[in-house]
Amino acid sequence: MTRSRCVTLTVLAVTVAFLGGMVSAKLPGRVHAATDRAVEKLDVLEVRVLKVVDKAGRTRAWLGIEEGDPLFVMESKSGEPRMALGAHDAGASLSLIGQKGKTGIAIFESTKVSPTEHDIVWRAP
């Protein structure tokens, strides 16, 4: 390859890379890697479910709506729920779940039937 062809090819490659960067910055759904100085801050982020995944892509925690109520769940490596925090019309719930799906600790508020009736208020193994 001659020197002029090498220079032409290099200039062409740099130009195409530059143009590709400009076009990709204008596409919707772009993601920016930024330092603290140049972070684009959002006032509101709306999602149906927010998932936190590990390096292997397994869901380890999620925040979403289940049966109309907000719920935050943390899961084990095998995908089993280990902690759940929920907010309901009748109150709130907190569950710390041990192996084999048994709830180790549970705190629940009043039932939907009556504010004076309670599901589990406290339970340990």
Secondary structure, DSSP 8 states (H G I E B T S, - for coil): --HHHHHHHHHHHHHHHHHHHHHHHHSTT------GGG----S----SEEEEE-TTS-EEEEEEEETTEEEEEEE-TTS-EEEEEEEETTEEEEEEE-GGG-EEEEEE-B-SS-TT-BS-S-B--
